[in-house]
Amino acid sequence: MTVKEFLKATSPTKGNQPRRHAVCGDGSVLSIQASASHYSIPRQNNAEEYTAVEVLGLSGENLNELKKYSDGKSGIYGWVPVELLEKVVEKHGGIQK
């Protein structure tokens, strides 16, 4: 599953509830969030399409590719372009369904 497919499949039904964790084919776990209260573009709930999202590596993955989007302290990567995240997720075996 791609990031775009994941975002559509996990769109929250109420407000800005967090999406479930994305588990990649190699076991890596990411929190991929997009809503009015996350660092995403657009910054709104249930957008038709997001061009940037908020990411948190939950399994200790080294996300060097996203370093420039890090806040430097909390491990959150904000406004990560979806196209870049697609490449990162693909390297980890895609998102399991």
N, C-alpha and C positions, 0 to 999 in steps of 0.2 A: 504494500500500500504506500502511496506517495504522501507527502506532507499535505498537499492540496486535498487529496481524498480523505485523509485523516481529519482535517479541519471540517470538512462537510459532514462526515460520518459522526463526528462527536460534538456537533453544534449544540450548546446547552439549550434546554427548553425553557429555563427560567433565568432571566437576568444574566448575570455574569458568573454563573457557577463555573468552577474549573472543569476542564476536560480531563478525562482519564489519562493515565500515563501512556506514552507511546513506547512500546517494547519493540526493539529492532531485532532483526534476524540473528544477530550475534549475541543477543542478550542485553545489549545496552538499553538503558531506560532514560527517557527524556520527558520532561514536562514541556509541552508545547501549548502555549496559551495565546488567545486573542480575544479581546473584548473591550468594553468601555473603560475597564479598570486595569488593563494590561498594556505593556509597551508594544503596541501593534499599530499597523496602518491598514485600513482605517481603525481608529480607536472607537469602535462601536460594537455593540452586541450583535451577533448573528449576521454579520456582513455577508453579502453574496460571495465576495472574494477578498482575501487578505494578501497584501504584497509584502508585509513584514510582520513578524510575530515575536513573542517573548519566549525564551528558552531557558531551561534549567537542566543541567546534567545531573541525574539522580543516581547514576551507578558509578560515579567516580571517573567517568570518561574524560579524557583530555580533549577538550574542544578548541584546540589551537586555531582552527579555521575561523572561529567566532570571536577570537580574542579582542578585536577592536570594538566589539559590541558589548563588552563586559563593563559592569560598573566598578569592577576592581575589588569589591569586598564581599558581596553577597552570593556570588556565583550565578547571578542572573545576567542573561544576555538580552538586551533590549533592542527592538526594532531590527531584528535579524531578517534580511531579505529572504523570502520564501525560496527563491531560486537557489540561493547559497545553501540553505538548510536542506533542500532536496538532494544536493550533492553529498552533504555530510551524511544524511540518513541512508543514501544509496551505498556509501562506503561501509555502512554498518549492517547491510543486508535488507534494507527497507523496513517499513513498519509492518509487524505481523497483524493479520486481521483478527 
